[in-house]
Each structure stands twice: as structure tokens, then as C-alpha cells.
Amino acid sequence: METRPVDRHTSHDLWKIEIDYKIPLDTAFSVNILRDNETTSPSLLGSASIGANQIDSGKHEQSFGLELPIAVPSLVLELTAQLTISESTTPESSRFATRLMQMFDATTRNATFDTDFLELWVIHENILLLPNTDRIRTDYLNKLGHVCWIHYQTSQLPGHLDRAISAHSDAVENGWENPLHLRDLGIALHFRFEQLGEVDDIDKALRAFKKVDELIPIHDPLKQSSVSHNLGKSFLRRFERLGRVEDVQHAVVAHERANELIPDDHPTKPVILNDLGQSLMRRFERFGNRDDIDRSIILSERSIQITPRDDPDRPWRLNGLGRCLMRWFERLGDVNINDIHSSIQLLQEAVDVASDGDPRVLDILSNLGASLTLRFIALVPNGHRNGPWVFNNLGNALYYRFEQLNYLTDLNRAVTAYWNAVKLAPKGHPGRLAWIDNLGDALRCRFERLGNLGDITDLNDSVTMLKEVVENTPPDDPERPGSLNSLANALQCRFEWFGARKDIDEAILALQEASLPDDHPRKPSWLNNLGSALLYRFERYERESDIEECLRVLTACVQSTKENDPNRCERMSNFGIALLQRCKWQGNHADLNDLTEAVSVLREAAEHMGDDHAGRLRLLNNLSNALQIRGERCDNLSDIKASIYELQKIVQLTPENHPTRPGRLGNLANALIRCFRNAAGFEFVGAVLAAGGDGDDWGE
């Protein structure tokens, strides 16, 4: 259960819960009576549980009595409590409203205004004190969301975007289903999805837009067109993220409706035409229907024709049309070569007219490069010996762009290009095994990218292909270690998903065979992969020989990694985690020196690993575990405090809507409870709660 700090008033019998906290219906509060004085440690006298339904019954005043189960037989305790729910009638109500309206008016006039996160938080808290039955409360919340959204545009601080979404969410949860408020919430959630890629955000955005669609009057076609456009964009983004077929179908339908409802002379017509064209192109990529790509090109051309030359989005629409022509030629290679010429010209124009610093130029340049490669492919005669090389290079370019932008369509196209390279290369061709290796890697990557939605055929094909590469590569071939490493990656991936012992055993054998000379530049990377595989097998089967070999390998890995190597922190993290796992397995017999070394190594790794690193949270969690174990083993409160601090950092780095956040809050709460039971930690826990769990003012 997530715990929230409260302020104790001078009466000692009244507490105030944090204003915006919504108590879950299945929550139970534990009330503990402690005896405390200056000469002895606190001792428990009695406790009781209070259900949320006893507190949140909707009454403005209520009282209840509970006989407390007693920890001291000679005492009989009874708790009598009265709950009063009051509304804000203080002068602050008018002051914050005036300030909010000043900032909101400034946003409508595109004027600047000064504020900070604390002021926005205080205003939000004060709004939530207003009567829940007052429509003005909802209006204020939505205006605050708009102010935070505008402020985020200049500050680029994630906290301002989160506050905007929180305010908009409170506005729509207030009982008033205002379509404009739901629209604003959906737009903010969609934007955060674009920034962070959290699927929960795009799911919530779609729910908001669907509700707007239900509430918009039939006789208001402009608003209906707008919400259909928003729905189409969100469905398309979710399709690009997850590859669900139904999403691209819904995207096309929504964009078609938006286009039908908007007049030809409306300023948003070019945007809607372009987005409908892009949805049709994505559907063509999925199903290969010729009509879809034909319409996509026509709509994209029309969008450009009615887009003013000085429109900042013109380069992006040129890019869209160029991409459509490129897909047409790529999938239907028998069409006129002029189509790919046109694509190149459009993309070159898009690059030329794009403003300096526009991040979208990178995508345009990437498409231009791919178009040039396609033209080269088209000009190579059938059966030409360079054909497979060109397809492989195209696959490499698309795969690299996928690594940078994370577009699933790029990965799909890379797989197709690699397949073409393999099909065109006869057996015995000197490059064929390398291209099969690339294809196998790309298939494994696609399976990992799709997670639970991944096709197991991709992973099985990857293993089969990579085994073929290894079997046909001579033992003395310098490329063999790399092929063995690729095979091990695919086998380990399959083990992680399906748990077949044979896969992890074969992965480790492949890595052990892939031994490299000590002076080889990839030696540390190979050692890290072998150590990680051994650690996986130890965590599953607890073979002592695995953890001992793992530590030997990872020690050599860290020692052979240069101080300025960007991968050093990740390799140190793996080494520290392996030390910790051995200590956990050995229990009370663990060597304290190992535990101390684990803490030291993990701390050093944490100091050099950025907050955006994929392994950051795993590292901090293991560092917290190591500190907690050492603290309990040595009765060292400073280690326990440091452990709690690392858990707090994990919570701070976890987005509010992330599915793992409740569990991480629970870990923090459990750590605080353990510390609370320690007499010396009592004051520390109080300081944490008084600081609101912030972590910056906890003291030592």
C-alpha cells in the first residue's frame, strides 16, 4: 500500500491527509498506539485497522469507535475518532483564482508569465479544496492544465507536463463530462506518449478521444472532424508502436471521417489530407493493397498543393509524399523508374526548405538515403552480382534508423531487405552467411521489440538461421566469434521468454567457444555477454559453479574495460549484481568483504550511469538491496538509510502511470517499515514522512 505523509496539528488528535489523495476502496489504514518518552524506546500498546469505507462514506461528519487489540494485557484501549470534511472558505480561494486567471489570460494573448512548479502545485491543491459540486472547480482545473501545458512548451520540464495531465485528469474525473476538457486531456496524453513511449498514455488518450466523440453534437461537423482527426492520429501511433492490425484500420476510418466532415477551404484541410494519406500508406505496408498506396499518393499530393510555401510543416508533407512514392516503388518494383526519381526530388526539396534545427530533418535525410539506394537497386540489372549487396546495405540503413527512431515499420522493411539479399545470393556466395546473420539478428530484434505481441516464429527462425551461419563458418574464420555471439543472444532471448534449459546451455557453450584474444577490441563485450548468461543460469538453477565462473569472467571484463569506455558502468553493474547474488545465495555465511565490494562496485556504476540508461533502475534496485543486507547484517543504520534513499530515487525515476510504480512504492514503504521497527531509525522515518518522501531533506 502506498503511504502518504500527514501533518499533525497541535491538538495531537487531528491529522490532515494530503489534499489530492484519492483513497482506494480496498484500502485499510493501520492505527497504532505507541508509548514514547525520552528515556525509553517507543513500544507498541495496541493497533487496529480502519477500512476506507468507514472514512469515505460521503458524510460530512461521522464518528466511530474501535476497541483496540492490545499488546499489553493489563491495558484496555478504545479509539474514538470523528471525521469532519470541510470546504475551503479561506481568503486563499480568491487569491489563487485571481492568480490562475492572470496566467490563463496571458496564455490566450501569447504573453509571457512567470511561475514555478511550487506555485502551480499550490494552486492545484487549492482548487481541489473547492466543493466537488461546483462547476467552477472543473473549469479552474482545466485552465490550470492549459497553463501547465503552455509552461511546459518553454520549460521542457517533465514535471510541468505531468502536472498538466494531472490537472486535466482531475477536471474530467470531477463528474462533469465536458468534451473540451476530455480533448485537452487526450492531447496532453498523446504528446507524452510521443515523448516517453508509454503505451498506457496512448491507451488513455484514445479513451478520452472516444468519449469526446460520443459527446460532440451531430450538428457540429467541425468539432466532429477535429475529434476524428485526433482519434486517427492516436490509433496510427499505437499501430506504429505495437503493430496491431485493428489500430491501422481504425486510423484509416477515423481519418476518412475527419476528411469528409471538413470543408476544402478550412485551414486544417492540408493536415487531415496528409494524415489520411500516411494512414493509408501504413495500411499498404501491412496488407499490400494497391488501392491504398494509390490513394495515399493522391491525397499527399493534394495536401502539398494547398499548403502555403512558407508553412513550417511543408517539408514534413513533402517527406510524406516522398515516402509514399518510395514505398510504391519498393513494393511494386515494376512501376516506372520515374516514381523513385520523383521521390528523391521531393525529399531533396524537403531538406532544402526545412528550417535549421528542425529535428525532423534527420528522418527526411534518412528517407532520401533509402530512396537513393532504391534507385540504385532499380538500375542494377536482374541477376547482377551486386544486387544482394545493395539490398543488404538498404537493410543496414533501415536497421540503423530503427535503432535511432524506434519505428517498427523501419525494422519490418529492414527484415524484408535482408530477406531479399539472402534470396538473391546463391549458396556459396561469399557474403551470404553475413547476410543470413544480419537477418537472424533483425528477426530476434523484432521479436524483442514486440514483447508479448511478438511472433515466436521470428525467434525460432532467428535461432535456425544463426545456427546455419555457425555450422558453415570455419573454426579459424575471424567472423566466427561474432556469429557465435549472435546465436547466443537469440538462444538467451528464447530462454528468458520460455525457460528451456537447453537454450541457455547452448548459449553459454556458444559464448565459451567464441573466445577472443586478450588484445581483441571486442573481448570485454564478449566477456560481459558470457558473464550475463552464466548469471541468468545461476539465478534460475543455483549452480555454485555458474556463479563462481560468472564472477571470474565479469572480473576480467571490468579489468579489461577502459575507464572512458561508455559501456564500463553497465559492465560494473553486472559484476556488482553477480557479487550480490552470491551473497544472497550464501545467506548468513556470505563473506562480508563480498558484500562491501558489491556496494562499492554498484555505487561506482550508479555514479556514471545516466538516468535515461535502460539498466539504471535495475542497478539502483540492486544497490538498495546490497545496502539493506549489509545494514541488517552489521546493524548499520546509515546503510539502511542509504538503501531507502536509492529506493526513493527509483520511485522518482518511474513515471506516475508506469505499471511498476505501485510495486516500487510498496518496496519503499516496506523499507520504511523495517527501518521504523529499529529504535534508532524511528526519527529518520519521521523525517522522511515530514519531508513528503522527497529525499533531499532527510538528514543523516
N, C-alpha and C positions, 0 to 999 in steps of 0.2 A: 504494500500500500504506500502511496506517496504521502509524505508528511509535509505539513505546512507550518511555518512558524507563526506564533501569535504574540501579541503584545499584552503583557499582564498589567492591569490597571492598579492604582494604588490601593483599591479596596481588597486586593488579594482574592477576591471571589468572582471576578469578572474578566473574561477574555474576549478578544475580538479576532475573528478569523479573517484571513486575507480577503479583500473585497471581491475580487473576480473569481474566487474559487468555487467551482460547482461540485457539490458533494455527490459522488456516485451513489446510486440507490442501494448497492450491496455493501457499502462501507460500514465498518464497525469501528467506533472510537474506544480506545482503552483509557480509562480514567484510573490513575494510580495515586494513592495517598502515601506520601513519604514523611518520615520523621527526619528532621535535619537540624543540626546545631553546629556550633563552631568547633566542638571538641571531638565529635564522632562522625564517622562516615554516614551518608544517608542510608536509611533502611526502609524497606517496603512494609507498610502497615496493612494495606488492602488494595483491591483493584476491582474494576467492573467494566463491562463492555456496554456501550450505548449504540444502538443501531441508528443509521441515518434517518430511518422513518420516524424515530422518536423526536428527532430535531427538526427535520424538514417536512413538517406536516401541513404547511401552508397557513398555520395560525400565526397571528401577530404576537400573541402572548400565550405561553404554556408553561407548565411546571410538571416535574415528575420526581419521584423519589426512588432510590435504589438502595437495597441493603447490600453492603459490600462483603464479598467473601474475604475472610480475614486471614492474614498471615500470622498474626499474634493471637493465640487462643483467648487471652484474657481481655481482649478488646472487642467491643461491638460497635461497628461503624455504619452510619447511614448517610448517603449523599442525597441532598435535596437541591435541585437546580431549577432555575427559572430562566426561560429563554425569551428575550424581547427582540423583535425585529423592528427597527426604526428606519424612517426615511430621512434623507438628507434635507435639513432645513437651515443649514448654516449659510453665512454670507458667502462662503466659497462657491456655492452653487451658482450664484450670479456672476462671480468673478471669473470662474473658469469658462462659463458660457460666453462671456464677453471676449475673452482671450481667444477662444476657439473660433468665434465668428470673425475676429480680426484676421486670423491666419487663413481661414477659408476664403474670405473676401479677397485676400492677397493672391491666392491661387487662381481665382476666377479672372483676375486682372493681369495674370502673369507677372505679378510683382514679387520681389524677394521678401522674405521674412526670416527673422532669427528665432530659433528654438533649439532645444536639445532633447535628447532621449528622455531625460528625467522629467522635463515639463510635459512631454507627450504622455508619459506613463501616469503622471499625477492627474492630468485631465481625464484620461481613460478611467482611472479609479473613481474620480468624482462623478463621471457620467453614470457609472454603474451603481452609484448610490441613489440615483433618482428613482422615483416609483416605476415599477416594472409595467404599470398600466398606462404610462404616459407616452404618447406617440413621439413627443419631443425627444425622449431618450433615444429612440431608434434613429431619429434624424441626426442628433448630435453624434451618435456612434458612426454613422455613415460618413458624416462630414469629417470626423477625426480620421477615419480610414483614408479619405481622399487627401487630407493634409499630410498624413504619414507617407502616402504613396508619392505625392509630389516631392516631399522632402527626400525620399529615397532616390529620386531621379538625379539629385545633385550630390547627395552624400555617398550613395552606393554602399551604405552600411546595411548588412543583412538584418540587423535589429529593427530598422525602420520599415523594411518590407514585412517582417514578421508582425510588427505592431499594426501595420495597415491591414493585414489579413485577419489578425485577432479582432480588431475593431469592426471590420466588415462582418466577420462571423458572428460577433455579439449582436450586431444590428439585425441580421436575418433570423437569429435564434430568439429574438425578443417577442415573437408572437405576431409580428406584422409582416406579411409576405409582400413586400414591395419589390416589384420586378427590377427597378433600377438598382436597388441595394444588392439584390442577388447577382445582377450583371456585374457590378463593381467587384463583388467577391470573386466571381468566376474569372474575371480578367486578371486580378492580382494573383490568384492561384495558378492560372495558366502561365503567367510570367515567371513565377517562382519555379515552376516545373522546367521552364526553358533554362533557368539558371542552374538548378540543382539536380534535375532529372529524377526527382522522387515521384514514383508512379501514383502515390496516394494523392498528391496535389492535382494531377491531371484528372484523376477519378472524381475528386470533389468539384473541380471546375466544371466537369461535364454534368454532374448532378445539379449544380447551380444553374447552368445554362438551360438544362431540360426543364427545370421549374419555371424559369423565365418564359420559356416557350409556351408553357401551359397558361401563364397569367396574362400574356400580351393579348389585347383585343384583336379579333379577326379583322376589324375595320381599320387597323393601323398597319398598313403594309411595310412602311419604312422601318418601324421597330421590329416587325416580324423578320424582315430581311436581315437586320443587324444581328438578332439573336441566332438566326440560322447560320449566318457567317461565322459567329463565334463558336457555335457547335461544330461546324465543319472544320475549323482550324484545330479545335481540341481533339476531335476524332482522328484527324490526319496525324497530329503529333503523337498520339498514343499508338497509332498504327506504325509509325516510323520507329517508335521505341520498343514495341512488343511484337509487331508483326501479325496482329490479329486480323484475319480476313474481314470479319464483320465491321471493324472500325473503318477500313478504307471504303467499304460500301456505304456506311452511314455518312462518311465525309462527303462523298460524291452527291448523295441525296440532299444533304443539308446545303451544300454549295449551289446545287441546281436550284433549290427553292429560293435561296438568297438572291440568285441572279434573276430569277423570274419576277421577283417582287420589287426589284429596284429599277427606277426609270433609267433610260440610257443617258440622260443628261445629269444624273446625280454624281457628285464628286467621288463617291466611293465605288462607282462602277468599275474603274480600271482595277482596283484592288480585288474585287469579287471575281471578275473575269480571270485574273491571274491565278487566284487561289483555286478556282474551279478547274482551270487548266492543269495546275500542279496535282490536284487530287486525281484527275483522270490519268495523268502520267504515272502516278504511283500505282493506280489500279492496272494500268497496262503492264507495268513491270511485274506485277503479281500474276496476271492471267494471260497476258499477251494478246488481248483483243485489239485488232487493228483499228476498229472504230474509236476506241478510247484515245489512242495516240493521235489519230487524225483530228479529232475534236480538240484535243489538248493544244495542238499546234495552232489551229484556227483561233481558239479563244485567247491564247497567249499573244498572237499577232494583233488581234483586236485590242487587247489591253494596252499594248505598246503604242498603237496608233492613236489612242485617246489619252495617253499620258503626256502631259506637258514636258518639253525638253529639259526644263530646269527642275523637274520633280526629283527630289533626292532618292526616290525609290525606283527611278527609271533604270539604273544599272542592274538592279536586282531582277526587274522584269525581263530585261534583255538576257540576263543569265538564265532565267526560267525558260524562255523560248529556245535559247541555245541548247539547253539541257534536253528539252523535248526533241529537238531535231537530232541530237546525238543519240538519244535512246531509240528513236525511229530507225536510224541507220544501223545502230548496234544490233537491234533485234531483227530487223528486216533488211539484211545486207544487200538484197538485190535491187534496192531503190537507187535513184540517181545519186551519183557521187556529189552532185551539186548540193545535196542536203547537208552533207558534212562540211562542205565549203561554207555554206550559209551559217552553220552553227559556229564555225571558227570566226567568221566575220562579226557575228552578233556578240560573241564572248569577248572578242578584242575590243569592240566598241564599248562594252560594259566596263572593261578595265580602264579604258581611256577616259570615260566620263565620270567614273566613281570618284568621290571626294577622298582626299588624303586622310588616312587614318581609319577609314571605314573597315571594320573587321570582316565584313562580308566579301571584301576583295579576295581574300585567301580562297574562299570557296569558288569564286569566279575563275581565278587563275588555275585552280585545280581542274575545273571543268574544261578550261581551254587546253590544258596539257593533255587531258584524256581525249579531247576531240582531235588534237594533232596526231596523237597515237593512232586513233581510229582511222584517220585519213591515210596514215602510213600503211596501216593494215589493208585498207581498201586498194591501195596502189600496188601492193605486193601480189604478184600473180599466184593463182591457186597452185599449191604444191611447192611453192618456193621454199627453199631451205630456211629462210629467216622468219617464216610465218610463226612457228611456235615461240621463238624468242620474243617476237613483238607482243604476242598475247601474254606471255609471262611478264613482260615489262609493264603492260597495262594492268595486269593483276597486282603487281607490286605497287604501282601508283595508287590504285584504288584501296589496297590494303593499308597503305600508309595514311591515306586520307581518313579511312575509318578509324585508325588509331588516334588521329588528331581530333576528329569531329564526332565520332561515335554514331554515325548514321548506318543503320542496318542495311540500307539499300546498297551502300558502297561495299560492304562486306559480301553481300549476295553477288554483286557484279564481279568482285574480285574472285570469288569461287568459280563463277562462270568462265572468266578469263583463264584461270588456271586449268579448268577442265578442257578448254579449247586447246591450250598449249599441249596438254598431255595427249589429247586425241590426235593432234596433228603430228606428233613426234613418233616415228616408228620405233619399235623395240630395238635397243642397241644404240639409239641416238645418244650422243654424249651429254645432252642436257636433260634427258627425260627424267632421270632419277631426281634431279634437283627440283624439277617442276612438280613431280609427284610429292616430294617433301613439302613444297610450298602449299600445294592443295591440301595435304593432310593437316598441316598447321592451321590453315584457314577454316577447314571444317571443324576442327576442335574449338577454335576461337568462336565460331558461330554457335556451337552448342553451349559454350560457357556464357556467351552474350545473352542468349535467350533464357538461361536458367531453367525454371520448371517448364517453360514452354518449348524448350529445345527438343529437336528430333534426335532420338537415340541413334538413328541411322547415321547421322553426321559423325557421331563419336565413334561408332563401330567402323564406319568407312575410314575414318582418320587412322585408327589403330591398324586396320588391314593394310592401308597404303604405306604407312610408315614402316611396318614390318617388311613389306616388299622392298622398300628402299634399303633397309639394313641388310636384308638377305642377299641383295645384289651388289652391295658395296664391298670391295675387297678389304681385308683387315688392315692393310697398310695405306689405304686411301686417306688423305688428310681430311676429307669431308665426313668420314665415318663417325667420329665423335659427335659432330653436330647432329647427324641423323639419329644416333642413339639417344641423344638428349631430347630430340623432338618426340621420338617414340615413348620415352619415359614420361614426358609431360602428358601425352594422351592417355597412357595407361594409368598414371596417377590421378588424372581427372576422372577417369571411369571408376577408379577405386573410391574416390571421395563421394561420388554420386551413388554408387551401387554396392560398394563394400566387398567386392570379390577379392579374396585373399590372393588369388593367382595374379591379379593385375598389379598389386603393389609389390609382390615378389619379383615379377618380371621387370617392373620399372626400376627397382633397385639393382637388379642384375645388369640391366642396360646401362645404368649410370656408372656402375662399377667397371664395366667393360670400356666405357668411354673415357678412361683415364687419359689425362693430358700431361705433357711435360711440365715440370715446375715453372719454366720460364714462359709458358704459353699465356698470352694475354687473357684468355677466357678460363684459365684454371680456377680463379676464385669463384666465378659464376657456376662452374661445374661442381665444385666442392659444396657450394651453397645448396644447389639442387639435390645433390646426394644426401646431404645432412637433413634437409627438409623431408625428403622421402623416408629416411630412417626414423625421423621423429614422428611422422604420421603413423608408421607401422608400430612404433613403440606405444603411442597413445591408444592404439586400438588393441594390441595384443600383449603389451607389457613384457616384452622380452628384454632382459637385462643387457644382453649382448648388443641389441639395437641402440639403446641409449648410450652405451659406452662408445660404440663406433660412431654414433651421431656426434657426440661431443668431441671426439678426436678429429673428425672431419671438419666440423664447424670451427674448431680452434685453429686449424690450418687455414681455413677460409678467411677468418678475420685477420690472421697474421700476414697473409699474402695480399690483402686488400690495402691499397694505398690510402693514406689519411684523407686525401682530397677526392677520393672516388665517391660519386654521388650515391652509389649502392652500399656504401660502408654501413650506414645506420641500419638499413634493413638486415644486413648480414649479422651485425651485432645483436639486433633484436632477436633473430632466430637462435643465436648462440645463448643469449640470456634466457630465452624461453626454454631451451633444452636443459640448461642448468636447473631452472626452477622445476621442470617436470621430474627430473631425477630426485630433487629434494622432496617433492610431494610423494613420489613413489616410495622413497625410503622412510617417510614419516618421521617419527621421533629419533630414528637412527641416522638421519641426514647429517652430513658434515656441515657445521655452521660456516666454515670457510666457503663452501659452495654457495650457500645462501647469500653470504655477503658479496661474493663475486657476482652472483646473478643480479643483485640490487645494483651494484656498481656498473655492470655492463648495460643493463636496461636503462639506467639513468643517463648514461652517456649517449645511448642510442636516441632516447627521448629528446635530449638537448639538441640533436642535429636533424631530427626528422620533422618536416613541416606538418602543420595541422591538416593540410589537404592530402597528405600521403594516405594511400589505401590501407596501409598497415598500422596507422597511428593509433587507432582505438584499441586494437588487439595488443599493441605494445604497452599502452598505458594500463590496460586491464591486468596484464601480467606483472607489470611493475608494482601495481597496487597489491596484487596477491603476494608477491615476494616480500614487500614491506610488512604486510599484515602478518604473514607467517613468522618473519623474524621478530616482529614486535611482540607477538604472543609467546614465541619461544624464549625470548630474552626478557620478557616483561618490560619492554621499552616503549613508553607512551609516545615518544617522538616518532617512532616508526609507524605506529598506528595512526597518528595524526597525518603523517605524510601519505599513508595509504588512502585515507579518506580524501585528502586533497586531490590525489590522482583520480579517484572516482568522481569527484566533483568536476574535474576537467573533462572527463568522458561525457558527463551529462551536458556540460556547456557546449561541447562539440557535436552533440547529437541534435538534429532538427526536432522541433516540438512535435511534428507529425510523423516522426520516424517510428516504425513498428517496434524497434528495440528500445525506445526511450523508457517505457514503463518498467521494463526489466532492469535497466540501468539505474533508474531512480530507486527501484527496490534494492539493488545491491548497495547503493549509497545509504539507504535507510537502515539496512541490516548492519552495515559497518558502524553507523552511529549508535545503534542499539548495543552492539558489542562493546563499543567504547564507553557508553553510558554505564554499563554494568561494572566498569572499572572505576573504583572510587576516585582515582586521580584524573580520570577522563570526564568526570561529571561536569566540571566547569567548562571544559573545552566544548562539549556538546552544546551546552547552553550558549556559548559564544557563537557557535555555528548557526544555531537556530535564530539567535538575536540578529545575526548579520543576514538573515534570509537565505542562508546557504550559499552566499556569494563566493566565499573562498578567499577574498582579498583581505579581509579584516579579522581573520580567525585568531590571530596571535599564535604564539608558540606553546 
